[in-house]
Structures are given as C-alpha cells and as structure tokens.
C-alpha cells in the first residue's frame, strides 16, 4: 500500500510525519496562560542546584502535534474573520502600508449587506488578502480561496473554501477549512482546519 504524500511549498511532496513540529510563539503564550505559569521562572533549580524543567520550558523541546497547531490556528482565524477592519470605516486607498498593517486587521464589514450585494463582491479575494496580510503562519503562495457555488437560503449562508499550507519545521502542514458568512448578521464562522490531502 502506497504512503500518502502532500505537496510542499518547495514543489515536492511531504510524507506523513510523526515528529513534533516547531511551536509558534502565540502557542507558547496560550499554553502558559492555560497552565497559569507565565510568571514562573523557566530555569528553576533545586537546593542542590539541579535544574528543574517545568512544562513551559519543556514545550519548546518536545514540540507540538499537528492537531495542537491547527487548534491554535483555528482560534486566530476566528478572530481575524470576525473583526471588522479599519478600511470599512475609513478609505485607505492612499495608505498602502496602513492597509496591510495590524491597524487594518480583520475583514470588511459584512453586517449591512444583502445576499445580492455579497455575491457581487470579491469575497474570496478579500479573505485571501486578509490571510496574506495578517496570518503569517500560512504560506502566501499556497493560499487558495474559492467561493462555493450555491446559496443556503434556509440558513442564509455563503461559504468559502480555503486551502493553504501552514509553515512549520521540519515540514509544512497542508490544511483546508470553510469560512461561512451569515448574511443576516455578517458573522463569519470558520470550520476546524483539516489536513488537506
């Protein structure tokens, strides 16, 4: 039976992996917050000067699993998708650097739009630009966003399919998720990221 492989940003393929992956900085902060040990010294010593490894210090050495990294990314994607950017209130055409900065974090305001207006917009392009500008874990050249055909009239939702690779060491993680826009409220829900095969 052939092993499943995945495309990589280098143009080759990524073989299945069991090794832990590099831990992003925000993951370490969230982990320390959950453990309530952010103020503890990492380099603790016993009375006889032997080094004690606490969980936070050990996290960097043991790495993280794909599931942990994707769960962490899901949190940030949800925040990005449900934050209204500055460009929704102030034209930023003459301020390219501001448009790409954290001052413009989020998506265009979708709360006042109807389905007809939504379908006339470049929703896929807007989401891709927001991911490129504000989600550095995703490799820009691998981000593909497609507006799904069909409108769910019962639930009043429009959905976008996103495929990308998350930059990791030793190998990148291919993933995909769906961003669903509630036309009535403008709220965006992001499905849990899954491994893209």
PyMOL CGO cylinders between C-alpha atoms (Angstrom):
from pymol import cmd
from pymol.cgo import CYLINDER

trace = [
    CYLINDER, 0.00, 0.00, 0.00, 1.44, 3.39, -1.03, 0.3, 1, 1, 1, 1, 1, 1,
    CYLINDER, 1.44, 3.39, -1.03, 2.00, 6.06, 1.61, 0.3, 1, 1, 1, 1, 1, 1,
    CYLINDER, 2.00, 6.06, 1.61, 0.02, 9.29, 1.29, 0.3, 1, 1, 1, 1, 1, 1,
    CYLINDER, 0.02, 9.29, 1.29, 2.13, 12.34, 0.46, 0.3, 1, 1, 1, 1, 1, 1,
    CYLINDER, 2.13, 12.34, 0.46, 1.29, 16.03, 0.44, 0.3, 1, 1, 1, 1, 1, 1,
    CYLINDER, 1.29, 16.03, 0.44, 2.51, 18.91, -1.76, 0.3, 1, 1, 1, 1, 1, 1,
    CYLINDER, 2.51, 18.91, -1.76, 5.03, 21.28, -0.22, 0.3, 1, 1, 1, 1, 1, 1,
    CYLINDER, 5.03, 21.28, -0.22, 5.89, 24.93, -0.92, 0.3, 1, 1, 1, 1, 1, 1,
    CYLINDER, 5.89, 24.93, -0.92, 9.15, 23.77, -2.48, 0.3, 1, 1, 1, 1, 1, 1,
    CYLINDER, 9.15, 23.77, -2.48, 7.18, 21.97, -5.19, 0.3, 1, 1, 1, 1, 1, 1,
    CYLINDER, 7.18, 21.97, -5.19, 7.92, 18.46, -3.88, 0.3, 1, 1, 1, 1, 1, 1,
    CYLINDER, 7.92, 18.46, -3.88, 5.82, 16.33, -1.61, 0.3, 1, 1, 1, 1, 1, 1,
    CYLINDER, 5.82, 16.33, -1.61, 5.51, 16.00, 2.14, 0.3, 1, 1, 1, 1, 1, 1,
    CYLINDER, 5.51, 16.00, 2.14, 5.47, 12.49, 3.56, 0.3, 1, 1, 1, 1, 1, 1,
    CYLINDER, 5.47, 12.49, 3.56, 3.30, 11.65, 6.57, 0.3, 1, 1, 1, 1, 1, 1,
    CYLINDER, 3.30, 11.65, 6.57, 5.06, 12.59, 9.80, 0.3, 1, 1, 1, 1, 1, 1,
    CYLINDER, 5.06, 12.59, 9.80, 5.03, 11.65, 13.44, 0.3, 1, 1, 1, 1, 1, 1,
    CYLINDER, 5.03, 11.65, 13.44, 7.74, 14.07, 14.63, 0.3, 1, 1, 1, 1, 1, 1,
    CYLINDER, 7.74, 14.07, 14.63, 6.68, 17.04, 16.72, 0.3, 1, 1, 1, 1, 1, 1,
    CYLINDER, 6.68, 17.04, 16.72, 6.56, 20.40, 14.95, 0.3, 1, 1, 1, 1, 1, 1,
    CYLINDER, 6.56, 20.40, 14.95, 8.05, 23.75, 15.94, 0.3, 1, 1, 1, 1, 1, 1,
    CYLINDER, 8.05, 23.75, 15.94, 5.93, 25.65, 18.46, 0.3, 1, 1, 1, 1, 1, 1,
    CYLINDER, 5.93, 25.65, 18.46, 4.80, 29.17, 17.36, 0.3, 1, 1, 1, 1, 1, 1,
    CYLINDER, 4.80, 29.17, 17.36, 5.24, 31.98, 19.86, 0.3, 1, 1, 1, 1, 1, 1,
    CYLINDER, 5.24, 31.98, 19.86, 1.48, 32.54, 20.37, 0.3, 1, 1, 1, 1, 1, 1,
    CYLINDER, 1.48, 32.54, 20.37, 1.03, 28.84, 21.13, 0.3, 1, 1, 1, 1, 1, 1,
    CYLINDER, 1.03, 28.84, 21.13, 3.64, 29.13, 23.92, 0.3, 1, 1, 1, 1, 1, 1,
    CYLINDER, 3.64, 29.13, 23.92, 1.81, 32.19, 25.35, 0.3, 1, 1, 1, 1, 1, 1,
    CYLINDER, 1.81, 32.19, 25.35, -1.58, 30.46, 25.28, 0.3, 1, 1, 1, 1, 1, 1,
    CYLINDER, -1.58, 30.46, 25.28, -0.11, 27.31, 26.81, 0.3, 1, 1, 1, 1, 1, 1,
    CYLINDER, -0.11, 27.31, 26.81, 1.47, 29.32, 29.64, 0.3, 1, 1, 1, 1, 1, 1,
    CYLINDER, 1.47, 29.32, 29.64, -1.83, 31.16, 30.21, 0.3, 1, 1, 1, 1, 1, 1,
    CYLINDER, -1.83, 31.16, 30.21, -3.78, 27.88, 30.43, 0.3, 1, 1, 1, 1, 1, 1,
    CYLINDER, -3.78, 27.88, 30.43, -1.22, 26.44, 32.85, 0.3, 1, 1, 1, 1, 1, 1,
    CYLINDER, -1.22, 26.44, 32.85, -1.15, 29.70, 34.85, 0.3, 1, 1, 1, 1, 1, 1,
    CYLINDER, -1.15, 29.70, 34.85, 2.65, 29.55, 34.94, 0.3, 1, 1, 1, 1, 1, 1,
    CYLINDER, 2.65, 29.55, 34.94, 3.54, 32.59, 32.81, 0.3, 1, 1, 1, 1, 1, 1,
    CYLINDER, 3.54, 32.59, 32.81, 5.26, 34.31, 35.72, 0.3, 1, 1, 1, 1, 1, 1,
    CYLINDER, 5.26, 34.31, 35.72, 7.24, 31.28, 36.86, 0.3, 1, 1, 1, 1, 1, 1,
    CYLINDER, 7.24, 31.28, 36.86, 10.94, 31.11, 36.15, 0.3, 1, 1, 1, 1, 1, 1,
    CYLINDER, 10.94, 31.11, 36.15, 11.77, 28.64, 33.38, 0.3, 1, 1, 1, 1, 1, 1,
    CYLINDER, 11.77, 28.64, 33.38, 15.22, 27.92, 34.77, 0.3, 1, 1, 1, 1, 1, 1,
    CYLINDER, 15.22, 27.92, 34.77, 14.26, 26.72, 38.24, 0.3, 1, 1, 1, 1, 1, 1,
    CYLINDER, 14.26, 26.72, 38.24, 16.82, 24.95, 40.45, 0.3, 1, 1, 1, 1, 1, 1,
    CYLINDER, 16.82, 24.95, 40.45, 16.59, 22.59, 43.40, 0.3, 1, 1, 1, 1, 1, 1,
    CYLINDER, 16.59, 22.59, 43.40, 18.53, 23.11, 46.66, 0.3, 1, 1, 1, 1, 1, 1,
    CYLINDER, 18.53, 23.11, 46.66, 21.47, 21.10, 45.27, 0.3, 1, 1, 1, 1, 1, 1,
    CYLINDER, 21.47, 21.10, 45.27, 21.48, 23.28, 42.07, 0.3, 1, 1, 1, 1, 1, 1,
    CYLINDER, 21.48, 23.28, 42.07, 19.90, 20.62, 39.82, 0.3, 1, 1, 1, 1, 1, 1,
    CYLINDER, 19.90, 20.62, 39.82, 17.81, 22.09, 37.02, 0.3, 1, 1, 1, 1, 1, 1,
    CYLINDER, 17.81, 22.09, 37.02, 14.02, 21.54, 37.14, 0.3, 1, 1, 1, 1, 1, 1,
    CYLINDER, 14.02, 21.54, 37.14, 12.17, 21.51, 33.82, 0.3, 1, 1, 1, 1, 1, 1,
    CYLINDER, 12.17, 21.51, 33.82, 8.68, 22.93, 34.05, 0.3, 1, 1, 1, 1, 1, 1,
    CYLINDER, 8.68, 22.93, 34.05, 6.01, 22.33, 31.41, 0.3, 1, 1, 1, 1, 1, 1,
    CYLINDER, 6.01, 22.33, 31.41, 6.52, 25.65, 29.64, 0.3, 1, 1, 1, 1, 1, 1,
    CYLINDER, 6.52, 25.65, 29.64, 10.25, 25.10, 29.20, 0.3, 1, 1, 1, 1, 1, 1,
    CYLINDER, 10.25, 25.10, 29.20, 9.69, 21.55, 28.04, 0.3, 1, 1, 1, 1, 1, 1,
    CYLINDER, 9.69, 21.55, 28.04, 7.13, 22.65, 25.43, 0.3, 1, 1, 1, 1, 1, 1,
    CYLINDER, 7.13, 22.65, 25.43, 9.83, 24.18, 23.22, 0.3, 1, 1, 1, 1, 1, 1,
    CYLINDER, 9.83, 24.18, 23.22, 11.87, 20.98, 23.33, 0.3, 1, 1, 1, 1, 1, 1,
    CYLINDER, 11.87, 20.98, 23.33, 9.08, 18.46, 22.76, 0.3, 1, 1, 1, 1, 1, 1,
    CYLINDER, 9.08, 18.46, 22.76, 7.32, 20.49, 20.02, 0.3, 1, 1, 1, 1, 1, 1,
    CYLINDER, 7.32, 20.49, 20.02, 3.64, 20.36, 19.14, 0.3, 1, 1, 1, 1, 1, 1,
    CYLINDER, 3.64, 20.36, 19.14, 1.44, 17.99, 17.20, 0.3, 1, 1, 1, 1, 1, 1,
    CYLINDER, 1.44, 17.99, 17.20, -0.45, 18.97, 14.02, 0.3, 1, 1, 1, 1, 1, 1,
    CYLINDER, -0.45, 18.97, 14.02, -3.70, 18.88, 15.98, 0.3, 1, 1, 1, 1, 1, 1,
    CYLINDER, -3.70, 18.88, 15.98, -2.37, 21.33, 18.57, 0.3, 1, 1, 1, 1, 1, 1,
    CYLINDER, -2.37, 21.33, 18.57, -1.06, 23.72, 15.91, 0.3, 1, 1, 1, 1, 1, 1,
    CYLINDER, -1.06, 23.72, 15.91, -4.32, 23.58, 13.93, 0.3, 1, 1, 1, 1, 1, 1,
    CYLINDER, -4.32, 23.58, 13.93, -6.42, 24.19, 17.07, 0.3, 1, 1, 1, 1, 1, 1,
    CYLINDER, -6.42, 24.19, 17.07, -4.26, 27.24, 17.82, 0.3, 1, 1, 1, 1, 1, 1,
    CYLINDER, -4.26, 27.24, 17.82, -4.64, 28.48, 14.22, 0.3, 1, 1, 1, 1, 1, 1,
    CYLINDER, -4.64, 28.48, 14.22, -8.43, 27.99, 14.41, 0.3, 1, 1, 1, 1, 1, 1,
    CYLINDER, -8.43, 27.99, 14.41, -8.61, 30.46, 17.31, 0.3, 1, 1, 1, 1, 1, 1,
    CYLINDER, -8.61, 30.46, 17.31, -6.73, 33.14, 15.37, 0.3, 1, 1, 1, 1, 1, 1,
    CYLINDER, -6.73, 33.14, 15.37, -8.66, 32.54, 12.13, 0.3, 1, 1, 1, 1, 1, 1,
    CYLINDER, -8.66, 32.54, 12.13, -11.91, 33.02, 14.06, 0.3, 1, 1, 1, 1, 1, 1,
    CYLINDER, -11.91, 33.02, 14.06, -10.62, 36.33, 15.46, 0.3, 1, 1, 1, 1, 1, 1,
    CYLINDER, -10.62, 36.33, 15.46, -9.47, 37.52, 12.03, 0.3, 1, 1, 1, 1, 1, 1,
    CYLINDER, -9.47, 37.52, 12.03, -12.75, 36.57, 10.33, 0.3, 1, 1, 1, 1, 1, 1,
    CYLINDER, -12.75, 36.57, 10.33, -14.92, 38.28, 12.95, 0.3, 1, 1, 1, 1, 1, 1,
    CYLINDER, -14.92, 38.28, 12.95, -13.03, 41.55, 13.30, 0.3, 1, 1, 1, 1, 1, 1,
    CYLINDER, -13.03, 41.55, 13.30, -14.18, 44.48, 11.18, 0.3, 1, 1, 1, 1, 1, 1,
    CYLINDER, -14.18, 44.48, 11.18, -11.19, 46.18, 9.60, 0.3, 1, 1, 1, 1, 1, 1,
    CYLINDER, -11.19, 46.18, 9.60, -10.40, 49.90, 9.61, 0.3, 1, 1, 1, 1, 1, 1,
    CYLINDER, -10.40, 49.90, 9.61, -10.97, 50.16, 5.84, 0.3, 1, 1, 1, 1, 1, 1,
    CYLINDER, -10.97, 50.16, 5.84, -14.69, 49.58, 6.47, 0.3, 1, 1, 1, 1, 1, 1,
    CYLINDER, -14.69, 49.58, 6.47, -14.88, 52.95, 8.22, 0.3, 1, 1, 1, 1, 1, 1,
    CYLINDER, -14.88, 52.95, 8.22, -12.06, 54.95, 6.61, 0.3, 1, 1, 1, 1, 1, 1,
    CYLINDER, -12.06, 54.95, 6.61, -10.86, 54.85, 2.99, 0.3, 1, 1, 1, 1, 1, 1,
    CYLINDER, -10.86, 54.85, 2.99, -7.26, 53.60, 2.92, 0.3, 1, 1, 1, 1, 1, 1,
    CYLINDER, -7.26, 53.60, 2.92, -6.60, 53.77, -0.85, 0.3, 1, 1, 1, 1, 1, 1,
    CYLINDER, -6.60, 53.77, -0.85, -3.78, 56.28, -0.36, 0.3, 1, 1, 1, 1, 1, 1,
    CYLINDER, -3.78, 56.28, -0.36, -2.32, 54.45, 2.65, 0.3, 1, 1, 1, 1, 1, 1,
    CYLINDER, -2.32, 54.45, 2.65, -0.99, 51.13, 1.38, 0.3, 1, 1, 1, 1, 1, 1,
    CYLINDER, -0.99, 51.13, 1.38, 1.15, 50.44, 4.46, 0.3, 1, 1, 1, 1, 1, 1,
    CYLINDER, 1.15, 50.44, 4.46, -1.75, 51.10, 6.83, 0.3, 1, 1, 1, 1, 1, 1,
    CYLINDER, -1.75, 51.10, 6.83, -4.00, 48.86, 4.72, 0.3, 1, 1, 1, 1, 1, 1,
    CYLINDER, -4.00, 48.86, 4.72, -1.55, 45.96, 5.19, 0.3, 1, 1, 1, 1, 1, 1,
    CYLINDER, -1.55, 45.96, 5.19, -0.76, 46.70, 8.84, 0.3, 1, 1, 1, 1, 1, 1,
    CYLINDER, -0.76, 46.70, 8.84, -2.37, 45.43, 12.03, 0.3, 1, 1, 1, 1, 1, 1,
    CYLINDER, -2.37, 45.43, 12.03, -4.33, 48.70, 12.16, 0.3, 1, 1, 1, 1, 1, 1,
    CYLINDER, -4.33, 48.70, 12.16, -6.45, 47.23, 9.38, 0.3, 1, 1, 1, 1, 1, 1,
    CYLINDER, -6.45, 47.23, 9.38, -6.75, 43.75, 10.97, 0.3, 1, 1, 1, 1, 1, 1,
    CYLINDER, -6.75, 43.75, 10.97, -9.90, 41.86, 10.01, 0.3, 1, 1, 1, 1, 1, 1,
    CYLINDER, -9.90, 41.86, 10.01, -12.35, 41.71, 7.10, 0.3, 1, 1, 1, 1, 1, 1,
    CYLINDER, -12.35, 41.71, 7.10, -14.65, 44.26, 5.52, 0.3, 1, 1, 1, 1, 1, 1,
    CYLINDER, -14.65, 44.26, 5.52, -17.87, 44.93, 7.43, 0.3, 1, 1, 1, 1, 1, 1,
    CYLINDER, -17.87, 44.93, 7.43, -20.45, 42.43, 6.15, 0.3, 1, 1, 1, 1, 1, 1,
    CYLINDER, -20.45, 42.43, 6.15, -23.25, 43.14, 8.62, 0.3, 1, 1, 1, 1, 1, 1,
    CYLINDER, -23.25, 43.14, 8.62, -25.24, 45.58, 6.45, 0.3, 1, 1, 1, 1, 1, 1,
    CYLINDER, -25.24, 45.58, 6.45, -25.05, 43.66, 3.18, 0.3, 1, 1, 1, 1, 1, 1,
    CYLINDER, -25.05, 43.66, 3.18, -27.72, 41.61, 1.44, 0.3, 1, 1, 1, 1, 1, 1,
    CYLINDER, -27.72, 41.61, 1.44, -27.08, 38.36, -0.42, 0.3, 1, 1, 1, 1, 1, 1,
    CYLINDER, -27.08, 38.36, -0.42, -27.24, 40.19, -3.76, 0.3, 1, 1, 1, 1, 1, 1,
    CYLINDER, -27.24, 40.19, -3.76, -24.54, 42.65, -2.66, 0.3, 1, 1, 1, 1, 1, 1,
    CYLINDER, -24.54, 42.65, -2.66, -22.41, 39.85, -1.15, 0.3, 1, 1, 1, 1, 1, 1,
    CYLINDER, -22.41, 39.85, -1.15, -22.34, 37.87, -4.38, 0.3, 1, 1, 1, 1, 1, 1,
    CYLINDER, -22.34, 37.87, -4.38, -21.30, 40.97, -6.30, 0.3, 1, 1, 1, 1, 1, 1,
    CYLINDER, -21.30, 40.97, -6.30, -18.27, 41.44, -4.03, 0.3, 1, 1, 1, 1, 1, 1,
    CYLINDER, -18.27, 41.44, -4.03, -14.92, 39.72, -4.32, 0.3, 1, 1, 1, 1, 1, 1,
    CYLINDER, -14.92, 39.72, -4.32, -15.33, 37.81, -1.05, 0.3, 1, 1, 1, 1, 1, 1,
    CYLINDER, -15.33, 37.81, -1.05, -12.68, 35.24, -1.97, 0.3, 1, 1, 1, 1, 1, 1,
    CYLINDER, -12.68, 35.24, -1.97, -10.18, 37.98, -2.85, 0.3, 1, 1, 1, 1, 1, 1,
    CYLINDER, -10.18, 37.98, -2.85, -10.94, 39.92, 0.35, 0.3, 1, 1, 1, 1, 1, 1,
    CYLINDER, -10.94, 39.92, 0.35, -10.43, 36.83, 2.53, 0.3, 1, 1, 1, 1, 1, 1,
    CYLINDER, -10.43, 36.83, 2.53, -7.22, 35.88, 0.71, 0.3, 1, 1, 1, 1, 1, 1,
    CYLINDER, -7.22, 35.88, 0.71, -5.82, 39.42, 1.17, 0.3, 1, 1, 1, 1, 1, 1,
    CYLINDER, -5.82, 39.42, 1.17, -6.68, 39.36, 4.88, 0.3, 1, 1, 1, 1, 1, 1,
    CYLINDER, -6.68, 39.36, 4.88, -4.94, 35.98, 5.27, 0.3, 1, 1, 1, 1, 1, 1,
    CYLINDER, -4.94, 35.98, 5.27, -1.88, 37.22, 3.36, 0.3, 1, 1, 1, 1, 1, 1,
    CYLINDER, -1.88, 37.22, 3.36, -1.66, 40.42, 5.40, 0.3, 1, 1, 1, 1, 1, 1,
    CYLINDER, -1.66, 40.42, 5.40, -2.48, 39.08, 8.86, 0.3, 1, 1, 1, 1, 1, 1,
    CYLINDER, -2.48, 39.08, 8.86, -1.80, 35.35, 9.09, 0.3, 1, 1, 1, 1, 1, 1,
    CYLINDER, -1.80, 35.35, 9.09, 1.96, 34.80, 8.72, 0.3, 1, 1, 1, 1, 1, 1,
    CYLINDER, 1.96, 34.80, 8.72, 1.70, 31.08, 9.53, 0.3, 1, 1, 1, 1, 1, 1,
    CYLINDER, 1.70, 31.08, 9.53, 0.04, 30.48, 6.16, 0.3, 1, 1, 1, 1, 1, 1,
    CYLINDER, 0.04, 30.48, 6.16, 2.38, 30.40, 3.17, 0.3, 1, 1, 1, 1, 1, 1,
    CYLINDER, 2.38, 30.40, 3.17, 1.13, 33.07, 0.75, 0.3, 1, 1, 1, 1, 1, 1,
    CYLINDER, 1.13, 33.07, 0.75, 1.79, 31.18, -2.48, 0.3, 1, 1, 1, 1, 1, 1,
    CYLINDER, 1.79, 31.18, -2.48, -0.28, 28.23, -1.23, 0.3, 1, 1, 1, 1, 1, 1,
    CYLINDER, -0.28, 28.23, -1.23, -3.42, 30.16, -0.17, 0.3, 1, 1, 1, 1, 1, 1,
    CYLINDER, -3.42, 30.16, -0.17, -6.35, 29.35, -2.47, 0.3, 1, 1, 1, 1, 1, 1,
    CYLINDER, -6.35, 29.35, -2.47, -9.81, 30.73, -1.65, 0.3, 1, 1, 1, 1, 1, 1,
    CYLINDER, -9.81, 30.73, -1.65, -12.89, 29.77, -3.68, 0.3, 1, 1, 1, 1, 1, 1,
    CYLINDER, -12.89, 29.77, -3.68, -16.47, 30.95, -3.24, 0.3, 1, 1, 1, 1, 1, 1,
    CYLINDER, -16.47, 30.95, -3.24, -18.64, 27.83, -3.07, 0.3, 1, 1, 1, 1, 1, 1,
    CYLINDER, -18.64, 27.83, -3.07, -21.44, 27.69, -5.62, 0.3, 1, 1, 1, 1, 1, 1,
    CYLINDER, -21.44, 27.69, -5.62, -24.95, 27.84, -4.30, 0.3, 1, 1, 1, 1, 1, 1,
    CYLINDER, -24.95, 27.84, -4.30, -26.55, 29.81, -1.52, 0.3, 1, 1, 1, 1, 1, 1,
    CYLINDER, -26.55, 29.81, -1.52, -28.07, 28.13, 1.52, 0.3, 1, 1, 1, 1, 1, 1,
    CYLINDER, -28.07, 28.13, 1.52, -31.39, 30.02, 1.60, 0.3, 1, 1, 1, 1, 1, 1,
    CYLINDER, -31.39, 30.02, 1.60, -32.65, 28.19, 4.69, 0.3, 1, 1, 1, 1, 1, 1,
    CYLINDER, -32.65, 28.19, 4.69, -29.65, 29.12, 6.80, 0.3, 1, 1, 1, 1, 1, 1,
    CYLINDER, -29.65, 29.12, 6.80, -28.88, 32.33, 4.82, 0.3, 1, 1, 1, 1, 1, 1,
    CYLINDER, -28.88, 32.33, 4.82, -25.21, 31.47, 4.43, 0.3, 1, 1, 1, 1, 1, 1,
    CYLINDER, -25.21, 31.47, 4.43, -22.48, 31.90, 1.84, 0.3, 1, 1, 1, 1, 1, 1,
    CYLINDER, -22.48, 31.90, 1.84, -19.36, 29.76, 2.17, 0.3, 1, 1, 1, 1, 1, 1,
    CYLINDER, -19.36, 29.76, 2.17, -15.76, 29.97, 1.01, 0.3, 1, 1, 1, 1, 1, 1,
    CYLINDER, -15.76, 29.97, 1.01, -13.38, 27.02, 0.72, 0.3, 1, 1, 1, 1, 1, 1,
    CYLINDER, -13.38, 27.02, 0.72, -9.78, 27.74, 1.76, 0.3, 1, 1, 1, 1, 1, 1,
    CYLINDER, -9.78, 27.74, 1.76, -6.74, 25.55, 1.10, 0.3, 1, 1, 1, 1, 1, 1,
    CYLINDER, -6.74, 25.55, 1.10, -3.25, 26.51, 2.25, 0.3, 1, 1, 1, 1, 1, 1,
    CYLINDER, -3.25, 26.51, 2.25, -0.06, 25.28, 3.87, 0.3, 1, 1, 1, 1, 1, 1,
    CYLINDER, -0.06, 25.28, 3.87, 0.94, 26.26, 7.38, 0.3, 1, 1, 1, 1, 1, 1,
    CYLINDER, 0.94, 26.26, 7.38, 4.65, 26.98, 7.66, 0.3, 1, 1, 1, 1, 1, 1,
    CYLINDER, 4.65, 26.98, 7.66, 6.21, 24.60, 10.17, 0.3, 1, 1, 1, 1, 1, 1,
    CYLINDER, 6.21, 24.60, 10.17, 9.52, 22.94, 10.90, 0.3, 1, 1, 1, 1, 1, 1,
    CYLINDER, 9.52, 22.94, 10.90, 10.60, 20.33, 9.96, 0.3, 1, 1, 1, 1, 1, 1,
    CYLINDER, 10.60, 20.33, 9.96, 7.78, 20.17, 7.35, 0.3, 1, 1, 1, 1, 1, 1,
    CYLINDER, 7.78, 20.17, 7.35, 4.86, 22.39, 6.29, 0.3, 1, 1, 1, 1, 1, 1,
    CYLINDER, 4.86, 22.39, 6.29, 1.33, 21.29, 7.16, 0.3, 1, 1, 1, 1, 1, 1,
    CYLINDER, 1.33, 21.29, 7.16, -1.24, 21.32, 4.31, 0.3, 1, 1, 1, 1, 1, 1,
    CYLINDER, -1.24, 21.32, 4.31, -4.73, 22.19, 5.54, 0.3, 1, 1, 1, 1, 1, 1,
    CYLINDER, -4.73, 22.19, 5.54, -8.17, 23.33, 4.48, 0.3, 1, 1, 1, 1, 1, 1,
    CYLINDER, -8.17, 23.33, 4.48, -11.15, 24.98, 6.13, 0.3, 1, 1, 1, 1, 1, 1,
    CYLINDER, -11.15, 24.98, 6.13, -14.51, 26.57, 5.28, 0.3, 1, 1, 1, 1, 1, 1,
    CYLINDER, -14.51, 26.57, 5.28, -15.46, 30.15, 6.15, 0.3, 1, 1, 1, 1, 1, 1,
    CYLINDER, -15.46, 30.15, 6.15, -19.26, 30.56, 6.31, 0.3, 1, 1, 1, 1, 1, 1,
    CYLINDER, -19.26, 30.56, 6.31, -20.79, 34.04, 6.22, 0.3, 1, 1, 1, 1, 1, 1,
    CYLINDER, -20.79, 34.04, 6.22, -24.18, 34.54, 7.88, 0.3, 1, 1, 1, 1, 1, 1,
    CYLINDER, -24.18, 34.54, 7.88, -25.85, 37.05, 5.54, 0.3, 1, 1, 1, 1, 1, 1,
    CYLINDER, -25.85, 37.05, 5.54, -28.23, 38.31, 8.24, 0.3, 1, 1, 1, 1, 1, 1,
    CYLINDER, -28.23, 38.31, 8.24, -25.62, 39.17, 10.88, 0.3, 1, 1, 1, 1, 1, 1,
    CYLINDER, -25.62, 39.17, 10.88, -22.42, 39.37, 8.86, 0.3, 1, 1, 1, 1, 1, 1,
    CYLINDER, -22.42, 39.37, 8.86, -20.81, 36.93, 11.31, 0.3, 1, 1, 1, 1, 1, 1,
    CYLINDER, -20.81, 36.93, 11.31, -18.22, 34.56, 9.89, 0.3, 1, 1, 1, 1, 1, 1,
    CYLINDER, -18.22, 34.56, 9.89, -17.74, 31.07, 11.27, 0.3, 1, 1, 1, 1, 1, 1,
    CYLINDER, -17.74, 31.07, 11.27, -14.57, 29.16, 10.44, 0.3, 1, 1, 1, 1, 1, 1,
    CYLINDER, -14.57, 29.16, 10.44, -14.72, 25.36, 10.45, 0.3, 1, 1, 1, 1, 1, 1,
    CYLINDER, -14.72, 25.36, 10.45, -11.95, 23.48, 12.18, 0.3, 1, 1, 1, 1, 1, 1,
    CYLINDER, -11.95, 23.48, 12.18, -8.95, 23.14, 9.94, 0.3, 1, 1, 1, 1, 1, 1,
    CYLINDER, -8.95, 23.14, 9.94, -8.42, 19.70, 8.50, 0.3, 1, 1, 1, 1, 1, 1,
    CYLINDER, -8.42, 19.70, 8.50, -5.44, 18.08, 6.85, 0.3, 1, 1, 1, 1, 1, 1,
    CYLINDER, -5.44, 18.08, 6.85, -5.67, 18.66, 3.11, 0.3, 1, 1, 1, 1, 1, 1,
    CYLINDER, -5.67, 18.66, 3.11, -4.90, 15.50, 1.15, 0.3, 1, 1, 1, 1, 1, 1,
]
cmd.load_cgo(trace, "trace")
